[in-house]
Amino acid sequence: MFTFPLDPQALLRERTRQLTRLGVPAALVARATTEIDDMWGTRPSSWVPVWSRYAEHAEQQGKLLSASLCWGAARFPALATPERRAAQERQLECYLKAARHFPVRFERLVLDVPHGTGTTPVPLHLFRRRGDGSSAPRGVLLVSGGVDTWKMDLHRLLVSSALATGLLVAAVDMPGTGESALALTPDSDVVLGALVELLRERHGRPVGFFGLSFGGHWAAKLALLGRVDAAVDVGGPTGIAERSPAELMGMPYGMAGIVGNALGLGELPDDATFADLFGRFSLRRQGLLEATGGAPLLAANGSEDQYIPRADVAGLAGRAETTVWIVRGATHCAPERFAPLLVAAWAWLSARLVPGRGARLAEEALLLPLRPLLVAPGPLTG
């Protein structure tokens, strides 16, 4: 793990919309913007101490979920310092204490998932509608965030997904992030696919995958490999677009350093090394874009993504059983239009995991608010 150049003020400005949508009070984000002047240190005005004060104050007021979200902000964007690792532990403590007040049934489960010649422990957070406990779930939806936004941060998404769809929602940290014991590698789909199989065996129902940002990469790959019954990729890098080493290393707001930490590196690599490591994740180079069969895939993103070229999503449009949604004027993962995108994605998933006439009609109806916001995939160079 390593630290890397990152302007906290620029990061806060760029992530304000994300933090508030995750549930961090807007007033606290605004305060952080005025109080934080250092990303990695331990001074009172450094990132972790400021967010830790907010979290401790929320704990003292009994606002445990808010405290958990603030501890999640404190450990952001990578576990590159001891203080951030301690903040993640506090986040988990507060989250589990808050769980009794969740509007859904919650369970924390650690599964031993096959990996290599043995197994690896994979903590899961399960969410399900109250009152559904005596019957088998309609289906299972495995959800993963990206390289810097992990399962406990996605609480609102997980709860709303369980309530809206009636599916058993299982949240996981992808390899290289959160509580995962593994580093991020190009074949991390092996452990995620094995987890899908365990969930399918345990519940006897179809399993879908919903991935945000880098989690969307695994959604696309698992669908192309046919290891899930359906998948949604929101803003996932696929490697369809060719990018130079300078472009990759120059991704804004410290993204190269964040990915480098997920990869388990000990220092920020040079341009050529990072491009080589990142290029190994390319689904095009792995020959998966020409593969036939697989599972239904929905790939979506904003037209103005600051991290992922449009072609990484648009280039999937020619594949059979693939739906592509490009949201006009939106940035990475389309946070500006996330509500209509999410509702339409829920309906799309339900129609494939729990098919029927009602599901098809709901899919058509719930796409209507999103449809005017979509643009054609466009040229594959952008």
N, C-alpha and C positions, 0 to 999 in steps of 0.2 A: 504494500500500500504506500502511496506517496501523495504529497500535496503538489499543487501546480498553480500557475498564475491564474487568478480569477478575481475580478472586481466585484465585491459584494453589492455595491450599489447598482451596477449594471444587471447583475443576476436578479436582484430583488425587483427591479423594474420589469425585467422580462418575465419573471415568474409570478408577478402579483395576481394575475388572473387565475393561474393554476392554483396557487395557495388558497385563495379565497373560495374557489370552487371546491377544493378538497374539504373546506370547513374551517380554515384558520380565519378568525375574525379580521375583517378588512382594517379595523383600527389598529390591530397589532402589526399587520404588515406595514402600514403607514408609519407606525412608531419605529419599527425595525429599520426602515429606510432612513430615518433621521439619526438613529443611535449607533448603527453598526458601521465601523470604518476599517475592519480587518476581517479577513476570511478565515484564517487558520490559527490565529494566536489564542491566548488565554486571558488577555486584558479584559476589563469590564465592558469595553466597547467592541470586543470581538464577537464573531458570529455565534458560537456556542454559548458563551456566558449570557448574551442578551436573550436568546431564545429560551435558555434554561430558566431565566428569571420569569419569563412569561409563563412557562410550563409550571413552575413551582407555585406561582400565584394562583393559577387555575386549579391546581391540586388542593391548595388551602381553601379554596372556595367550594370544593366538592365537584368541580366541573371536570370530571375525569376524562371524558372523550376529548374535550378541548385541550386538556393537558397532554394527552397522547399525541394529538396533532401538532402541538407546539414542540414536544420532544422529537417528533418526526422532522419538523423543520430544523431543529437543532442539529440532528445528525446528517442533514443534507449537505452536499449532494453525494458524498461517498464516505465510507468508514475509514478515512485516511488518517485520523488522529485518535488517541485514546479517549479524548473527551467525546468524540462522536460515537464511539463504540459504547461508552457508558450511557449516552443519551438514547441509543437504540434500546438498551436494556430497560431504561426507565419508561420508554414508550410502550414496550410490551407489558410492563407491570401495570401501567395506567389503563391500557387497552383492556386487559383481562378483568380488571376491577370494574370498568365501565360496562362490560358485556352484559351484566344482569339487567341493564336498562335498555338494551337494544330492542327495537320493535319486531325482531325476528328471533327464531331459535338459533343459538350460536353454539358451536363446538370447536374446540381446538384439538387437533389430532396430529400426531407425528407418525408418519408411515415410513417403514424401511423399504426403500425403492431399489430394485435391482440396478447395480451400476458396476461395470467392470466385472471383476470376479467375486464381488461381494454386494453390499448394499450401501446406500447413503440415507441418512435421516432427512425427511422432507416434512417440515411443519406445514400444516394446512389449517386454514380457518374456514369453517363451514357455516353457511347461512341458509335458512329455510323458513318459509312462512310458518307462523304459529298455527297449530291445529292440524298441520300436515304430518305430524310425527308418526302416526299409526299406520300410514300407508307408504308404499314405495314412491319415491319422487317421480315426477313426469319425465325427468331427464336430468343430466348433470352438466353444469357449465363450469369449466376450469378457467380461472381468470388470472392473468399476470400483467403487472405493470412493466416498466422499462428499466433502464440502468440506474435511474435515480429516484424513481417514485414507486414505492413497494406496497405490499399487500395492506398493511395497516393504514397507510396514507389514503388508500382507495376505499375507505369505509363507506362513504356515501354511495359510490357506484355499486358496491357489493350488496348493500342492504336494498337499494332500489331495484337492482336486478333480480334479487330473490323475490321481492314483493310483486314486481310487475310480471314476471314470467312464470312463477310457480316452480321454477327449476331449483334443484339443489346447487347452490353456488359455492364453489371451492376455490379459495384464493391461495396462491402460491407465489413465493419469491423465485424468480427465474435464477438459474445458476449465475454466480458472480455478484449477487445482490442479497440484501436483507439477511435472513437467517440461513440461507443456503450454505452448505459446507463445501460447495464446489466452486471452482473458478468458471468464468464464462469461456466456452470453447465453441468452435463451429459445429461440433456434434452434440451440443447440449440437448438437442431434440431427443436423444436416446433416453435420457432420464425423464424428460417430460412425457415422451411417448409411453414409457413404462408406467409412469404415474397414471396416465389415461387408462391403460389396461387395468391397473389395480382398481380404479374407480368404477370401471365398467363391470368388473367381476363382483365388486362389493355391492353394487346397487342394481345390476341387471338392466340398465337403461342406457340409451345413447349418451355419448359424451361429446360436448362441444368445447371449443376453446375460444376465449375472447382475449386478445392481446393488444395492449396499448404501447405505442412507441416501440422499443426494441422487443417487447413482448409480442408485438404484431409480427415480427420476423418469424417467431416460432409458430404463431397461428398459421401463417402462410405455408411454412415448411411442413408442418404436420398435416395440413390439408393436402398439399401436393403429394405427400407420401401415403395418404389414405389412412393415417393413424388416428384420426378423429372422425366423427360423423358430420361435423360442419365446423367452420371456423370463421371468426371475424378478425381481420387485421386492420387496426387503426394506426396509421402512421409508422408502419414497420419498415425498416430498411431491407431491401431484397437483393441489392446489387445489380439490378437490371441496368441502371444508369452507370456509365463509366465516369469515375472521378479521379482527378490527379492527386498525387500525394499531398500537394499544397492545399488543395480544396478540402481533403479529408481532415488534415491536421488543423486547418483553419476554421472548422466548424465553430460557431460562436458559443460564448458563455461557457468555455471550459469543457466542451463535450469530449474532446480527445482525451483529456485527463480523466474524466468520469468513466469513459469506456475503458481506458487503460487500467483503472483501479478494478473494474469488473473482470478484466482479463487476468488479474492477479500479478500485474507487472510491478516492479520495484522502483521505477522511475518513468518520467515522461519520455517516450521514445522519439527518435527523429522521424522526419516526414516519411522516408522510405520504409522504415520498419513498421510504422503505424499503418501505412497504406497496405503493406503486405499482410499484416495481421487482420485488418478489417476486411480486406479483399477475400480472405478465406471463407467468410460468411456468405459470399455471393451465391444466391440460389441459381443464378445463370451459370456461373462457373462450375457449380456442382452438377449441372446437367438436369436440374429438376424442372426447368421451364418447358422442356421438350417431352417430359414424361406424360404418359396418358393415364387415364383413370384418376384416382384420388377422390377427395371429398369436396362438397360444395364450399366455396370460399367467397366471402365478402371482403373486399379491400377498399378502404376509405381513407381519405386524408384531406387536409386543406390545400387549396391551390397555391398558397404562398408559404408553404412549409420552409422554415429557416434552417432546417437540418437535413431533410430528406428530399432529393429531387422528385419532381412530379412523376417522372418515368418509373420510379420504383413501385408506384402503385398503378399508374396508367398502363405500364407494360404487361400487366396481368390480364388486361381486358380481352385478349384473344383466346384465353384458355377456356375450354369447355367448363360449364358449371361454375363460372366465376362472374361475380357482379362487382363493378367498380363504381364508386361514388367519389367524385372530386367536388369539394365544397368551395364555392366561389368566395374568394377574398379571405379565407380562413388560413390560419397558420398551423403549426405542427399539432397534429391530432384534432384539429378543428375545434379548439375550445370556444371560439366565438359562436359556434352553432352546435355545441355538443348536445344540448337537450334534444332537438329534433333528430339529430343523427343517432343518438342512443336509442330513442324510442323506435325508430325505424329499424335499427339493428336488432333490437329485442324481437321485433315481429319477424324479421327475416330468419333469425335463429330458431324461433319457436316453430315456424312453418317447416323447418327441416328436421328438427329434433323431435317434434311432436306433430307430425303432419295430419292434415284433415281440412275439410272445407272451411271450418271456422278460422283456422290458422291462416289459410290462404287469403280469406277475405280481410282479416286483420292486417296482414302484411300489405295488401293493396291500400287499405285505408290509412294506415299509419305512415306510409311513404309519402302521402299527399303533401303534408307540410314541408317535407324536406325537398321534394322534387324541384320547386322553383329555385332552390339554392344551389342546385347542382349544375356543373358545366361538363361539357364533353371531355373525356380524358385528354384529348389534345395530343400534340407532338410528343414522341417518346424521348426527346432530348431534354425536356424540361422537367 
